[in-house]
């Protein structure tokens, strides 16, 4: 029995039974109805279920295509090739054709992609943020970016990573990529029939920043810190251990992680601490090609790591508790073993990260999947995890394209002048009309209130002779003010009026002569008597004085 027939048998009321033949005759249209109405009352699903992850390191281009299905990730293909053309200097169409050929050879048909930028293109600047309102931090960082980068900041696509050091001070790392590099890469990818949705830093996907503030509340922490042996771990393993915590005054842990990603010809270094990235570097010249297998210069890498830590503030440097080495199985373990011996005295926990944990990012990752930048980029995006940095150039609107096309020559001048004249004339007429409308509306609103005010004023004029217009307190202050010199030689600090007939005044005088002249002038004022000068303290030019006097009744003429 069909679903519609079952629904018909369940309906027993006469009114519903009357419509059953009509419902049964149109059952074939019900799926279309629910299909059209579904977006209004059913939860929407993400359209992005498959994605290509790409990363460029020197001339080496790596890629992987992932698909998310029922909470798990599946790899549909991967490749690793060396480009014969430089994306920054060669024709983007030719570079795109070469990339397209490699994608076709790997049978990759997905178009949406996320791209990991080479870290050697990045420019960085470290900024210490003073105590500022949150609304002023962005303006301060923009100003510091103009001084921190060795080039015009307008030519860079800049991102910011905020972090706090254990002392509580806030710092920022400014990361800038040249816009022309980003534009060239975007052109190459679009020429390869790809749709780039994000440009970011690859090592930040391998070692994520973590929680918003980088703080974890703990209980009692041990005082000592010892190094543990180098081991192989998965990306999803928790790198915090009781021996790698830092005690702070507020009971919060600020543990730093140094991440090293072994590339084709260099090693990327990222220092993460306090809820952000504290340092980004590329270690050049630390890889040598000996035959078919690259060789690591571990001593040079250890020296560069020490230099990076030495350039940090002392409390930030002491917050780092672990070093994570990402790369192929052999190279990562070799470098981890060497660094473990070099940093044993510093108490750093060194580990080699070669595979992903099964439940990485809250989704199921295929077992024994080797660590790679393209996989991390695509997996985090498909899992809905935020990307720490975004360097994809914004799309230019059609209006901006037209304005750029006609932004030079006499045509631009004529259009600008004509538009300015029309705008000015139209604006004047519009402003005048708006003012008239506002005045008319305001007059209608206050018409009744104006009539009431006029009635009150008429009554005031009628009964004004019955009231004294004297404002006695203000009259006393005016008299006292007239006694003080106009050059500021004598100034009042406090004036106390008691019962509107006794005044006590304290202040400072530049010299005794000016003070005596003020007192004498006050004694000559009408309605002022019993002027007494109290003891003075201090020396010129800051003589503190106090005097009091009485005020007699002056009636209305006193005003």
N, C-alpha and C positions, 0 to 999 in steps of 0.2 A: 504494500500500500504506500502511495506517495505521501510526502509530508503534508501537502495541501489536503489530501483526502482524510488523513488523520485529524487535521485541524477541523475539518467539516464534521466529523463524527463526534467531536468533543463539544460542539456548539448545540445547545438545546433550546435556546430562546426562539420564539417564532420569527422575530425580526431578523436575527442572524441567519436562520434557516432560509429565509426568503432570498438572501443574497448569496447563498452557497453556490448555486449554479454559475453566477457571474464570477465568483472568486475562482472556481474550478476551471472556468473557461480561460481565465487570464493568468493561470499559474506560471506559464512559461515566461511571463514578464516580471515575476517577483525577484529573481536573482538580479536582473538589471536595476530594479528599484533599490534593493539593498546596496548594490554597487554604487549607485549614484548618491545615496544618502549616507553611506558609511563615514565619510570624512567628518560629518557633523556630530556623530555620537560615539564613534569608535576611536580608540587611541591611535594616533598616527605613528607610523614606523619610520625609522631613518631610511632615507633613500640610498645612503652610501653603505653598501654591503660588500663591495670588493674595491680594492685599491692597490695601486702600484707604488711601491717604495723605491726611491732612487737615491743614490749618494755618489758624489764625485770627489775623488781624492787623487789629486794630480791628474794623470790621464786615465786612471782606473775608474770605470763606471760600473757600479753594482746595482742590481735591481732584483726585486721579488714582488710577486703579485699574491695577495692574500684575499681570502673570502671568509666572511663571518657567517656561520650557520648555527643556529640553536646554541648560542653561548660558547662556541668553539671557533678557532681559527684554523684554516686549512691553506697550505701553500699550493698554489696552482702552477708555479714555475718560478725559476730564478736564473740569473745569468751574471757573469762577471767578465768584463771585456776591457781592453785598452783602446781608447779612442785615438784614431790617427790624426784627427783635426782638433785644434784648440778651440773650445767654445768662445773664448774671449777675442780671438783674432780672425778666425775663419768665418766664412759666410754662414749665417744661421741656417739657411736653407740646406746647405751641404751637411752641416753638422746634424741637423734634424733628420736628414735622409739616412745618415749613417746610424743614428740611434734607432730609427724605425727599422732598419735592416736587422739590427741585433734583436729588437723586440720580436720581429717576425720569425727570426731563427729560433727564438725561445718559445714561440707560439703564444705570445702574450698579446691579447686583443683588448684588454681593459684600457680605458683612456684617462680616467681620473688618476692623478699621481700626486705624491708628496715628495719633496726634494730636499735632501740634506746638503747644505752648502759647505764648501771647503772652509775649514776654520782659518786657513792661512789668508783668506780674503778679509778677515774681520779686523777691525781696529777697535781697541778697547781703551777706556779711560776710567780711572777710579776716582770717586768723589765721596768726601765725608760730608754728610748732611748735618747742618747745625739744627738747633731747636727752632723749628718753624711750624706755623700752622699747616695742616694737611693741604689746604688749598694753594699754598705758595710753593710746595715742593716741586711741582712740575715746572714752574717758571724758573726756579733756582737751577734745576737740572738742565733746562734748555740753555740757560746762560753759561753754565759750566761746560756744556758740550761744545760751545763755540770756542772756548779756551783750551779744552782738553784734547781735541782731535787735531792732528797736524794738517788738516785740509778743511775746506769750507764744509760746514755741517749740512748745508743745503744739498750737497752732492752725495749724502749718505742716507741710508735707511736705518734709523737708530731705534734700538730697543733698550729697555732699562730693567735691571735686576736689583731689587732692594733687599738688603739683609741687615741684620743686627749682630754686632759682636758681643761677646759675653759681658762687657762693661756696660752695655745698654745703648751705646751710640749707634746711630743708623748710618749705613753706608750704601752706596749705589755703584754698580758697574754698568757703564754705558758701552753698548756694543753696536758698532756701525759697519754696514756693508755698503760698498760703492753702488750707487743706483744704476750706473751703466753696466756693471757686472750682472746685477739682477735682471735688468732688461734684456741683456744678451741671452742669459740662460732661459728666460721666459720665451723669447723668440725661438730659440733652438727647440725647446720642448713642444711648442705649438707647431713648429715645422715638422716635428715627429708625430703629429696628430695626437698629442697628449694634451690633457686639460689640467694644468697645475692648480691645485687648490691650496697649497701651503709651501712656503720656503722657511726652513728652520735650521737649527744647528744639530748635527747628528749626535754628538757626544752628550747633549742634554737629553736625548731620548734614551741613551744607554743608562745614564745616571740621572734620574729625575730629581728635581729640586725637592720634592716631598711636600709636607704640609705648608700652610701659608706662612707661619712664622718660624718654623724650624725648631719649635720648643716641644718637649715632651716632659710631662710631670712624672716624677719618680719618687720613690721612698728614700731609704738610706742608701748611700752610695759608698763604695770602698774608697779609701784615701789613696791607695797605691795604684799604679798602672804599669802593667807588664806587657811585653810583646808576645803574641801568639805565633805559632808556626804558620807559614804560608800554606794556604789550602785552596782548592778549587771549589767554587760555589756557583750558584745560579743567580741570574739577575734579580729574581724576586726574593732572595734570601734577605733577612733582616741583618744589616751590618752593625746594628747597635748591640753591644754586649755590656754586662756590668762593669767590665774593665775598660770600656771605651766611653764611659759617661763622664760628664764634667759637673762638678757641684757648683751651684750658683746661689746667690743670696735668697732668691725667690723660690728655690726648690725646683727649678726648671733645668732641663738638659739642653745644651747647645753643642751637639756633636758634629764635627766637620768630616767630610769625605773628600779625598783626593782621587779623582778618576783619571786613568790613563787609557787611551784607545790607540792601539797599534794600527797604523795605516800602511799605505804602500811605501812611502819614502819618509814619513815623519810620524811623530807620536803626538796626539792631541792631549792636552792637560786641562782638566776642569776642577776647580776647588769650590765645593759646595758647603756652605755653613750659614747658620742663622736664618734659614728660610729663603736663601737666594744663592746666586753664584758670585763668589768673591774674586775669582780669577779665571781667565781663559787664555791659554797659550798654545802655540804650536812649537814643538821641539824639532827643529830641523837638523839634518846631518847626524841623526842617531841610528839610522838604518843603512846598512851596506849590503849590496848584492854580491854574495859569494856563490857563484854558480847558479843553481836553480833555487836555492833557499836563501832568503834574506837573513842577515846577521845583525843582532842588536848590539849597540854600544851601551851596555848597561851602566857603565861608570858615568858616561856623559848624561844619561837620563837621570841617574841619582843626583848628579851635581845640579842639573837644572831644577829638579824638584826641591833641593835644598835652597837654591836661589829664590825660587817662587815663594817658599815659606819664609825666607829671610826678609823679603820685601813687605811682608804683612805686619800689622801691629802685633805686639807680643801676645795680648790676650786672644786675638783671632788665631794666631799661629798655634797657640797651645790648645785650641779647641779641636784640632784635627786628630782623630783617633784611628782612622783606617785609610788604607790605600787599596783601590780596586783597579785591577788590570784587565781590560777587555781586549780580546783578540783571539787568534787561532789557538788551538790547544797547546802546541809546542812553544810558540813564542811567548804566550801569556804566562805559562808556568815558568819558563826560563827567567823572564823579567821579574816575576813575583818572587822567585827564590833568591835572586840577587838583591832585590830591594829589601827583602826581609832581613838579610844579613846586614845591609847598610843602615837600616833604620831600627835595628833592634834596641839600640841604646835610647832612641827617642820614644820607644813604647808604641809604635804604630803597628796596627794589625794589617798585614798585607795578604791579599787574596787574589787569585786568578779567577776571572769570570769568563767561562767559555760556553755555557749552555743556559737556556732559559728554564725557569721553574715551571712546573705543569700549570699552575694557576696564576700565571703572570697576568697582571692587569684585571683580574677578576674574570677572565675568560680562559678557556682551555687551550693551551699551546701544545703543538705536537711535541712528543717526547724526543729528547736528544737533539733539539733544534739548536744549532750553533748561533752564537751571538753575532749580530751584524747590525749596522746602522740602518739599512733599508727595512729590515724586518721590524726593528723597534719603532721606526717612524710609522710604518703602515699599521702595525698592531695597535699602537697607542691611539691612533686616530680612529680605527674601526671600533676600539673598545670604548670610545667616548671620553678618553682621558684628555685633559687640556694640553695644548702645545705651549711650552713655556715662552717661546719667542716666535714672532711672525714677521717675516721680511718680504713677503710677496708684495710687489708694488701694487698700489691701489689702481682700480680700473678707471680709465679716463672716460668721462661722459661725452655724449655727442656734442653738447653745447661747448665743452672745453675743447674738443677737437676743432669745431668751427671757429672758435675764438683764436685758436693757435694758427689755423690756416690763414685767417684774414687779420693777423695781428701785426702787419707791417705795411709800409707804403702809404700813398695818398688815400687809398680806399679806407684804411683804418682811420686816418685823420678825419675824413669827411663823415664817415659813419659815427664816429665819436662826437664830432661837433653837432651834427644834426640831432643825435639822440640826446645830447646835453641840452640843446635849446628846447626841444619838445618836452623833456623832463622838467626843466625849470619852469616853463610857461604852464604846463599842466599842473605842476606841483603848487604854483602860486594860486591858481584858480581853485584847486582842490583845498588848499589850506584856508583860503578865504571862505569857501562854502562850509567847510567843517566848523570854522569859528562862528559863522552865523547860526548854524544848527545848534551848536553848543550854547550860545548866548540865549537863543530863543527857548531852548529846553530848560536852562537854568532860571530864566525869568518866570516861566510857568511854575517851576517847582517852588520858588521862594516868594511868589506873589502874595500868598496868605500870610507868610511870616513877616513880610515887609509891612503889611497893613497893621499887624499886631505891634511891631516895633514903633511905628509912627504914633500909635495910640499911647504907648508907654512914654515916648518922648514928650508928647503933649502934656501928660500928667506931671512929668518931671519939671517942665517949664512952669507949670501952674503952681506947684508946691515947693519950688526951689528956695524962695525967700524964707521959708520956715526952718531951714536947716543950715547949720554952720558949715562952711566949705573948708574950714581949717583942717589940715592933715598934720597933727601936732608932731608925730614922730618924724615925718619927713622934714618938717620945719626945723626941728632940733638938729638933724643930720646936716641940713643945708648950712645952718649957722656954724656948726663945727667945721665943716669943709671949708668955708670961707676964711676961717682962722688959720688954716694950714698953708704953708708957702707952696707956690706952684712949681718950684724947682725940685720938689721931692726931698728936700733936706730933712723934713719931719714926716713920718708916715705912721698911720694908726694901724695897730694890730687887732685890737678888740675894742668895741664900743658897746657899753651896757647902759640901757635907758631904764630907770626904775620909776615906775608910777608916773611916767611922762613929766617928771620935774627934777630928777636927779640923774646925772650922767657920769659914768666912770669910763675913762679912756686910757688904754695902754698902747705903747708902740715903741718905735726906735727913732733916734735922731742922729743926724750926721755929726752935729757938734752942739755944745751947750748954748751957744749964742742963738742958734736957730730955734732951739727949744724955748728959751726965755722969750724970744720975740713972739712966738706962737701963743704962749700963755698971756703975754701982755695984750696981744691983739684980741684974744678971747675975752679978756676982762673989759675991753672997751666995747664989746658987742651989747646991743640993747637986750633987755630981758635976761641977761646973764649976770650972775652974782655968785659970791662965795667960791671963787676959783682957787683951788688948793693944789699945789704941785707936790707930789709925793717924792720920796727918795728915788734917785736914779742909780743905775748900775752900769758897769762897763765903761769903756773908753771909746773915744772917737776912732772910727766913724760909725760905731754901733753902740750908741748909748741908749739903754732901755729906761723908759720913763713911765710914770703913771700920774694922772691928775684927775680931779673930779670937780664938778661945778653944779650949781642949781639953776633951774630955768623957771622964770615967773610966768604967770598967765599973760598971754598977749592978745587973746580974742581973735576975731577974724582979721584984724589988721596985721597980725603977725605973718600972715601968708602973703 
